[in-house]
Amino acid sequence: QTKSGKHPYLFSQCQAIHARSMLPCQDSPSNKASYRAVIQVPKPLVCVMSAVSEATADFTRLPFEGAQGEWVQYQWYQKVPIATYLIAITVGELESRDLSPRCRVWAEPSVVDAGAWEFAETEQFLQVAEDICGEYRWGRYDLLILPPSFPYGGMENPCLTFVTPTLIAGDRSLTNVVAHEIAHSWSGNLVTNRTWECFWMNEGFTVFVERKIHQRMYGDQEQGLQCESGWGGLCNCVASYGPDHSFTALTPHLEDGADPD
């Protein structure tokens, strides 16, 4: 489902309990670790991860028997301990545009310029979030616009937020998702719920900070509109599941094997 249809495209989605399918780990949000990765990919593909780049260089030998063509080696390091669901990798035909010294947007070549315009306020969102929450600890904040098969609005991978291409509306009207994912840099990524039954602490505080960001940038009326919209969505979800369903509780019961998602 890429725009060009010329090259394969790989992306991970480890939240909530899928990091264990990618690497051996204690796949619970109560366990955190830093990580370093060395990835070799064939040209012209590019690798990005939820970490800070340490080095990129041509790979002078073929990585496995039967490999062909030219290859590139990427080295990544995430020095801040993170829960395993925040490990993320994407490999594809990607280009980038700088939005500020610490913010960049990544996307397929045919999408990247539209994405850079749509998300031009990212650095401003980040500065307002720092005024509210304190120092941004992750070094970079990049956005990756994925193909349409990405099943979520956004995913708050540290250093590299994943976003759906449906946010490119042409008028910056849907960038509240970026404010939300930036807020996760503190609530969720730095301070994390111990179990998935306490996931409300992750999303609840993140929505609170997201609304604070919108209030400071766009005023009380915009914040009020976001609050009303969120309340309406909550009421609709409760009506859909039924008021006595476990999923409508603040702390749902997952001990019977229910999927945290």
C-alpha positions in Angstrom: 0.0 0.0 0.0 2.9 2.4 -0.6 2.4 5.4 -2.9 5.0 4.3 -5.4 4.4 0.6 -5.2 8.1 0.1 -6.1 9.6 -1.2 -2.8 8.7 -3.3 0.2 7.8 -1.4 3.4 8.2 -2.7 7.0 6.8 -1.1 10.1 6.4 -2.5 13.6 3.5 -2.0 16.1 4.5 -3.4 19.5 1.8 -1.8 21.7 0.5 -3.5 23.7 1.9 -7.0 23.9 3.7 -7.6 20.5 7.3 -6.7 21.2 7.8 -10.3 22.4 7.1 -11.4 18.8 10.1 -9.3 17.6 12.7 -9.9 20.2 13.2 -11.8 23.5 12.0 -9.5 26.3 9.9 -9.1 29.5 7.0 -7.6 27.5 5.3 -5.7 30.3 5.2 -1.9 30.8 6.7 -2.3 34.3 10.0 -3.4 32.7 12.2 -0.8 31.0 15.5 -0.9 29.3 17.7 1.2 27.0 18.6 -0.3 23.7 21.1 -0.2 20.8 20.4 -1.5 17.3 22.5 -2.1 14.2 20.4 -2.6 11.1 21.5 -3.3 7.5 19.1 -2.5 4.6 19.4 -2.6 0.8 19.6 0.7 -1.0 17.5 2.8 -1.7 15.6 1.8 1.5 16.0 3.8 4.7 15.8 2.6 8.3 14.4 4.7 11.2 13.8 3.6 14.8 12.5 4.9 18.1 16.0 6.1 19.1 18.7 8.6 18.2 20.9 7.9 15.2 24.5 7.2 16.0 25.9 6.5 12.6 25.0 5.7 9.0 27.4 4.3 6.5 27.7 2.1 3.4 27.9 -1.6 4.3 30.9 -2.9 2.4 30.1 -6.6 2.6 26.9 -8.4 1.9 25.0 -9.2 5.1 24.0 -12.7 4.2 24.6 -15.4 1.6 22.5 -14.6 -1.5 22.2 -10.8 -0.8 22.7 -8.6 -3.8 23.3 -4.9 -4.6 24.4 -2.1 -2.3 23.6 -2.0 1.4 23.6 0.7 4.1 24.2 0.2 7.9 22.3 2.2 10.5 23.2 2.4 14.2 20.6 3.6 16.7 20.8 4.2 20.5 17.9 4.8 22.9 19.6 5.9 26.1 16.4 6.5 28.1 15.0 3.3 29.5 11.7 2.5 27.8 9.0 -0.1 28.1 9.2 -2.7 25.3 6.0 -1.6 23.6 7.9 1.6 22.6 10.5 -0.2 20.6 9.8 0.6 16.9 11.4 0.2 13.5 10.4 1.2 10.0 12.2 0.4 6.7 11.0 1.8 3.4 11.6 4.3 0.6 11.8 7.4 2.9 12.8 11.0 2.6 12.9 13.6 5.4 12.4 17.4 5.8 13.6 19.3 8.8 11.0 21.3 10.7 13.5 22.6 13.3 16.9 21.6 14.7 15.3 18.8 16.7 12.2 18.0 14.7 11.9 16.3 11.3 9.2 14.6 9.2 9.8 11.3 7.4 7.6 10.0 4.6 7.5 8.5 1.2 8.9 10.9 -1.4 5.5 11.8 -2.9 4.1 12.7 0.6 7.0 14.3 2.5 6.5 17.9 1.4 2.8 17.9 2.1 3.6 16.4 5.5 6.2 19.0 6.2 3.7 21.7 5.6 0.9 20.0 7.6 3.1 19.5 10.6 5.1 22.7 10.5 3.8 23.6 14.1 5.5 20.6 15.7 8.4 22.6 17.3 5.8 25.0 18.7 3.8 22.2 20.2 7.0 20.8 21.7 8.0 24.1 23.3 4.6 24.6 24.8 4.7 21.1 26.2 8.1 21.8 27.8 6.6 24.9 29.4 3.9 22.7 31.0 5.9 19.5 31.7 9.5 20.4 31.9 12.6 19.5 29.9 12.1 17.2 26.8 14.4 14.3 27.6 14.5 12.4 24.3 16.8 14.5 22.1 14.9 14.4 18.8 11.2 14.5 18.0 10.5 13.2 14.5 7.3 12.3 12.8 6.9 9.4 10.4 4.0 9.4 8.0 3.1 5.8 7.3 1.2 4.2 4.4 -2.6 3.9 4.7 -2.4 0.4 6.2 -1.2 1.9 9.5 -4.2 1.1 11.7 -4.0 4.0 14.2 -4.1 7.8 14.3 -0.7 8.0 15.9 1.8 6.0 18.0 4.0 7.7 20.5 7.3 5.9 19.9 10.1 7.9 21.5 12.0 10.1 19.1 9.8 8.9 16.2 6.0 9.3 16.4 4.1 7.2 13.8 1.1 9.0 12.2 -1.5 8.1 9.7 -1.5 9.8 6.3 -5.1 10.7 6.9 -3.9 13.6 9.1 -2.7 15.4 6.0 -5.9 17.4 5.5 -4.3 20.4 3.8 -5.4 22.9 6.5 -3.6 21.7 9.7 -7.0 20.9 11.2 -6.0 17.5 12.5 -2.7 18.2 14.1 -4.1 17.8 17.6 -3.0 14.2 17.2 0.6 15.5 17.2 0.0 17.5 20.4 -1.3 14.3 21.9 1.7 12.2 20.9 4.1 14.9 22.1 2.4 14.8 25.5 3.1 11.1 25.7 6.8 12.1 25.9 6.2 12.7 29.6 3.0 10.7 30.4 3.5 7.1 29.2 7.0 7.2 27.8 8.8 8.7 30.8 6.3 7.8 33.5 4.6 4.6 32.6 1.6 2.6 33.9 2.9 -0.5 35.8 0.3 -2.9 34.2 -2.1 -2.6 31.2 -5.0 -2.5 33.7 -3.7 0.9 34.7 -3.5 2.2 31.1 -5.9 5.0 32.0 -2.9 6.7 33.7 -1.1 6.7 30.4 -3.8 8.0 28.1 -5.7 10.1 30.7 -2.8 12.3 31.7 -1.7 12.6 28.1 -5.2 13.9 27.0 -5.0 16.3 29.9 -1.6 17.7 28.7 -2.8 17.7 25.1 -5.8 19.9 26.0 -3.4 22.2 27.9 -1.2 22.6 24.9 -4.3 23.5 22.7 -5.5 26.0 25.3 -2.2 27.8 25.3 -1.8 27.8 21.5 -5.4 28.3 20.3 -7.3 29.6 23.3 -10.1 28.5 25.6 -12.7 28.0 22.9 -10.6 25.5 21.0 -9.8 23.6 24.3 -13.5 23.6 25.1 -14.4 22.2 21.7 -11.8 19.4 22.2 -13.2 18.6 25.6 -16.8 18.4 24.3 -15.7 16.2 21.4 -13.8 13.9 23.8 -16.8 13.6 26.2 -19.1 12.7 23.3 -16.7 10.0 22.1 -16.6 8.6 25.7 -20.3 8.5 25.9 -20.6 6.7 22.5 -18.0 4.1 23.6 -19.9 3.3 26.8 -23.1 3.0 24.9 -21.5 0.7 22.4 -19.9 -1.7 24.9 -22.7 -1.4 27.5 -22.4 0.4 30.9 -21.6 -2.9 32.7 -18.8 -4.1 30.4 -15.3 -4.3 31.9 -13.8 -2.2 29.1 -15.8 0.8 30.3 -14.2 0.6 33.8 -11.3 2.9 34.7 -9.3 -0.3 35.4 -10.6 -3.1 33.2 -10.2 -6.7 34.3 -7.6 -8.4 32.0 -6.8 -11.5 34.2 -9.0 -13.7 32.0 -6.7 -13.2 28.9 -8.5 -10.2 27.4 -6.3 -8.3 24.9 -5.2 -5.0 26.4 -5.8 -3.2 23.1 
